[in-house]
Amino acid sequence: MDGIDGRARVLRPLQHDGLQPARDGTPAVAIARSRDDAPGNASSSVPEPSRQRELVVDMGPSMTAAALSPCQLRRENAEFRDTGGRSEENRSSGFRPAFMDIATCMVYESRFADGRLAPFHLLDGLPDTVVLTRDAGGRVARIKESVVSGFVLSGRFYTREEAARAVAA
């Protein structure tokens, strides 16, 4: 089974001294290890917590403190139209839609409620730990304010703004 309750695969943030910033100087936020790659595992490249360092996430001026909802995701898609900050505009570059809880640095790939990877940002596959409210039909209506939408590419989380800059480069 893949991830929490078979619905969302949780990727652990890689936080180590060798983490390099992106070419444009934006702070590095990397992910790439499944929960099986835990500290103490012989094959793990994730350092023990005492060796981890805090990472700064550049959320950009467009990111707000509003809790994500389907309506907010539509607004973000409108805001990032034709910039490379939308799934349909950066998929060919290898970006996959994802969410990051900046309070915990946990990254969740975007998934349908049944656990399949989603080709766009979808709240229904997120774990209950980040869901604040559901509608009468059980669909996610709102998630924690600390969760932001973005993308994963080559083991690194990118905000929409960072992805747009990377696609434009």
The 8 nearest C-alpha neighbors of each residue, nearest first, counted from 0:
[[1, 5, 2, 4, 3, 6, 8, 114],
 [0, 2, 5, 8, 3, 7, 6, 4],
 [3, 1, 8, 7, 5, 9, 4, 6],
 [2, 4, 5, 7, 6, 8, 126, 1],
 [3, 5, 6, 2, 7, 1, 0, 126],
 [6, 4, 1, 2, 3, 0, 114, 7],
 [7, 5, 114, 4, 3, 124, 113, 2],
 [8, 6, 2, 3, 124, 125, 114, 9],
 [7, 9, 2, 1, 107, 10, 3, 108],
 [10, 8, 107, 2, 106, 7, 33, 11],
 [9, 11, 33, 106, 32, 31, 30, 34],
 [10, 12, 32, 30, 105, 33, 34, 13],
 [13, 11, 30, 29, 14, 104, 105, 10],
 [14, 12, 30, 29, 45, 15, 11, 31],
 [15, 13, 51, 52, 12, 18, 16, 45],
 [14, 16, 17, 51, 18, 13, 52, 46],
 [15, 17, 18, 14, 52, 51, 19, 50],
 [16, 18, 15, 19, 14, 20, 13, 27],
 [19, 17, 16, 15, 27, 20, 14, 29],
 [18, 20, 27, 17, 21, 26, 16, 22],
 [21, 19, 27, 26, 24, 25, 22, 18],
 [20, 22, 24, 25, 23, 27, 19, 26],
 [23, 21, 24, 20, 25, 19, 165, 168],
 [22, 24, 21, 25, 20, 165, 164, 168],
 [25, 23, 21, 22, 20, 26, 27, 19],
 [26, 24, 21, 23, 20, 27, 57, 22],
 [27, 25, 20, 55, 56, 24, 57, 28],
 [28, 26, 20, 19, 21, 29, 25, 18],
 [27, 29, 156, 155, 26, 54, 56, 30],
 [30, 28, 155, 13, 156, 154, 12, 27],
 [31, 29, 12, 154, 155, 13, 11, 10],
 [30, 32, 154, 10, 33, 11, 29, 12],
 [31, 33, 11, 10, 36, 30, 34, 12],
 [32, 34, 10, 35, 36, 11, 9, 31],
 [33, 35, 36, 37, 10, 11, 9, 32],
 [36, 34, 33, 37, 32, 40, 43, 38],
 [37, 35, 43, 34, 33, 32, 40, 38],
 [36, 38, 35, 40, 34, 43, 39, 45],
 [39, 37, 47, 40, 45, 46, 43, 36],
 [38, 40, 41, 37, 43, 47, 42, 46],
 [39, 41, 43, 42, 38, 37, 36, 35],
 [40, 42, 43, 39, 38, 44, 36, 37],
 [43, 41, 40, 44, 36, 39, 37, 38],
 [42, 44, 36, 40, 45, 41, 37, 38],
 [43, 45, 46, 42, 36, 38, 13, 37],
 [46, 44, 43, 38, 13, 37, 47, 36],
 [47, 45, 50, 38, 44, 48, 51, 15],
 [46, 48, 49, 38, 50, 45, 51, 39],
 [49, 47, 51, 50, 46, 38, 52, 45],
 [48, 50, 47, 51, 46, 52, 15, 38],
 [51, 49, 48, 47, 46, 52, 15, 16],
 [52, 50, 48, 14, 15, 49, 46, 47],
 [51, 53, 14, 54, 15, 50, 16, 49],
 [52, 54, 55, 51, 14, 15, 104, 56],
 [55, 53, 52, 56, 28, 27, 14, 26],
 [54, 56, 26, 57, 53, 27, 28, 58],
 [55, 57, 58, 26, 54, 28, 27, 101],
 [58, 56, 59, 26, 55, 25, 158, 161],
 [57, 59, 62, 56, 158, 60, 160, 61],
 [60, 58, 57, 61, 62, 160, 158, 161],
 [59, 61, 62, 58, 63, 160, 57, 64],
 [62, 60, 59, 63, 58, 160, 78, 75],
 [63, 61, 60, 58, 59, 64, 147, 65],
 [62, 64, 65, 61, 60, 66, 58, 144],
 [63, 65, 144, 66, 62, 145, 67, 147],
 [66, 64, 63, 144, 67, 71, 62, 68],
 [65, 67, 144, 143, 142, 141, 64, 68],
 [68, 66, 142, 71, 141, 65, 144, 72],
 [67, 69, 141, 71, 70, 140, 72, 66],
 [70, 68, 72, 71, 73, 140, 67, 122],
 [69, 71, 73, 68, 72, 74, 67, 75],
 [72, 70, 74, 68, 73, 69, 67, 75],
 [71, 73, 75, 69, 74, 70, 76, 68],
 [74, 72, 76, 70, 71, 75, 77, 69],
 [75, 73, 71, 77, 72, 76, 78, 70],
 [74, 76, 78, 72, 77, 73, 79, 71],
 [77, 75, 73, 79, 74, 78, 80, 85],
 [76, 78, 74, 80, 75, 79, 73, 72],
 [79, 77, 75, 76, 80, 74, 61, 73],
 [78, 80, 76, 84, 82, 77, 75, 85],
 [81, 79, 77, 82, 78, 76, 85, 84],
 [82, 80, 83, 79, 88, 84, 85, 78],
 [83, 81, 163, 84, 79, 80, 85, 167],
 [84, 82, 163, 88, 89, 85, 166, 81],
 [83, 85, 163, 159, 79, 82, 162, 160],
 [86, 84, 88, 83, 87, 76, 79, 89],
 [87, 85, 88, 89, 119, 90, 96, 84],
 [86, 88, 85, 90, 89, 119, 91, 118],
 [87, 89, 83, 85, 86, 90, 84, 81],
 [88, 90, 92, 83, 86, 91, 94, 87],
 [89, 91, 94, 93, 92, 86, 87, 88],
 [90, 92, 93, 89, 88, 94, 87, 86],
 [93, 91, 90, 89, 94, 166, 88, 152],
 [94, 92, 90, 91, 152, 95, 89, 153],
 [93, 95, 152, 90, 151, 150, 89, 92],
 [94, 96, 151, 150, 97, 93, 90, 152],
 [97, 95, 150, 109, 120, 119, 149, 86],
 [98, 96, 108, 109, 150, 149, 107, 148],
 [99, 97, 148, 107, 147, 106, 149, 108],
 [98, 100, 106, 146, 147, 105, 101, 107],
 [99, 101, 146, 145, 105, 104, 102, 103],
 [100, 102, 104, 145, 103, 99, 146, 105],
 [101, 103, 100, 145, 104, 146, 105, 99],
 [102, 104, 105, 101, 100, 99, 145, 106],
 [105, 103, 101, 100, 102, 12, 99, 106],
 [106, 104, 103, 100, 99, 11, 12, 10],
 [105, 107, 99, 10, 98, 9, 104, 100],
 [108, 106, 98, 9, 97, 8, 99, 109],
 [107, 109, 97, 110, 96, 98, 8, 106],
 [108, 110, 97, 117, 96, 120, 121, 116],
 [111, 109, 116, 117, 124, 115, 114, 108],
 [110, 112, 124, 113, 115, 114, 117, 123],
 [111, 113, 124, 123, 114, 110, 6, 115],
 [114, 112, 111, 115, 6, 124, 110, 5],
 [115, 113, 6, 111, 112, 110, 7, 5],
 [116, 114, 111, 110, 113, 117, 112, 6],
 [115, 117, 110, 109, 111, 114, 118, 108],
 [116, 118, 110, 119, 109, 111, 115, 121],
 [117, 119, 116, 96, 86, 95, 120, 109],
 [120, 118, 117, 86, 96, 121, 109, 87],
 [121, 119, 96, 109, 122, 97, 117, 118],
 [120, 122, 123, 109, 119, 110, 111, 124],
 [121, 123, 124, 125, 139, 120, 109, 69],
 [122, 124, 112, 139, 125, 121, 111, 138],
 [125, 123, 112, 110, 111, 122, 6, 7],
 [124, 126, 123, 122, 7, 127, 129, 107],
 [127, 125, 128, 129, 7, 124, 3, 130],
 [126, 128, 130, 129, 125, 131, 142, 124],
 [127, 129, 126, 130, 125, 131, 143, 142],
 [130, 128, 143, 127, 142, 126, 131, 125],
 [131, 129, 142, 127, 128, 132, 143, 141],
 [132, 130, 142, 141, 143, 129, 133, 140],
 [133, 131, 141, 140, 130, 139, 134, 142],
 [132, 134, 139, 140, 138, 137, 135, 141],
 [133, 135, 137, 136, 138, 140, 139, 132],
 [136, 134, 137, 133, 138, 140, 139, 132],
 [137, 135, 134, 138, 133, 139, 140, 132],
 [138, 136, 134, 133, 135, 139, 140, 123],
 [139, 137, 133, 134, 136, 123, 140, 135],
 [138, 140, 133, 123, 141, 122, 132, 134],
 [139, 141, 133, 132, 68, 134, 138, 69],
 [142, 140, 68, 132, 131, 67, 139, 130],
 [141, 143, 130, 131, 67, 129, 66, 144],
 [144, 142, 145, 129, 66, 146, 131, 130],
 [145, 143, 66, 146, 65, 64, 142, 67],
 [144, 146, 100, 143, 101, 102, 147, 66],
 [147, 145, 100, 99, 144, 143, 101, 98],
 [148, 146, 99, 98, 100, 145, 149, 67],
 [149, 147, 98, 97, 99, 158, 146, 159],
 [150, 148, 158, 159, 97, 157, 98, 96],
 [149, 151, 96, 97, 157, 95, 156, 94],
 [150, 152, 156, 95, 155, 94, 157, 97],
 [151, 153, 94, 155, 154, 93, 95, 150],
 [154, 152, 155, 151, 31, 93, 94, 30],
 [153, 155, 31, 30, 152, 29, 151, 156],
 [156, 29, 154, 30, 152, 151, 153, 28],
 [157, 155, 151, 29, 28, 150, 30, 152],
 [158, 156, 150, 161, 149, 162, 151, 159],
 [157, 159, 149, 161, 160, 162, 150, 58],
 [160, 158, 84, 149, 162, 161, 163, 157],
 [159, 161, 163, 158, 162, 84, 164, 59],
 [162, 160, 158, 164, 157, 163, 159, 165],
 [163, 161, 165, 159, 164, 160, 84, 157],
 [162, 164, 83, 84, 160, 166, 82, 161],
 [165, 163, 167, 161, 162, 166, 168, 160],
 [166, 164, 162, 168, 167, 163, 161, 83],
 [165, 167, 163, 164, 168, 83, 162, 89],
 [166, 168, 164, 165, 163, 83, 82, 162],
 [167, 165, 166, 164, 163, 23, 22, 162]]
